[in-house]
């Protein structure tokens, strides 16, 4: 996860995006995973 965060920080720098935009994008991704978990879509034994 740390590596992913660093990669997104690099993208933000290259694209000259404000950090809030990247944070919003990552929150949207996390929300999608959480919504799927609520619906019972657990495709692994890790949870």
C-alpha positions in Angstrom: 0.0 0.0 0.0 2.9 2.3 0.8 4.2 1.8 -2.7 0.9 2.6 -4.2 0.6 5.8 -2.2 4.1 6.8 -3.4 3.1 6.1 -7.0 -0.1 8.2 -6.7 2.0 11.0 -5.2 4.3 10.8 -8.2 1.3 11.0 -10.6 0.0 14.0 -8.7 3.4 15.7 -9.1 3.7 14.9 -12.8 0.1 16.0 -13.5 0.3 19.0 -11.2 -2.8 17.9 -9.4 -3.7 19.2 -6.0 -3.3 16.7 -3.2 -7.0 17.0 -2.5 -7.8 15.6 -5.9 -5.7 12.5 -5.4 -7.2 12.1 -1.9 -10.7 12.3 -3.4 -9.8 9.8 -6.1 -8.4 7.3 -3.6 -11.5 7.8 -1.3 -13.7 6.9 -4.3 -11.7 3.8 -4.9 -11.9 2.8 -1.2 -15.7 3.5 -1.2 -16.2 1.1 -4.1 -14.4 -1.7 -2.2 -16.4 -1.0 0.9 -19.7 -1.0 -1.0 -18.9 -4.3 -2.5 -18.0 -5.8 0.9 -21.3 -4.6 2.3 -23.1 -6.4 -0.6 -21.4 -9.6 0.5 -19.0 -9.7 -2.5 -16.1 -11.4 -0.7 -14.0 -13.2 -3.2 -11.2 -14.3 -0.9 -10.5 -16.0 2.5 -8.7 -12.9 3.9 -11.7 -11.3 5.4 
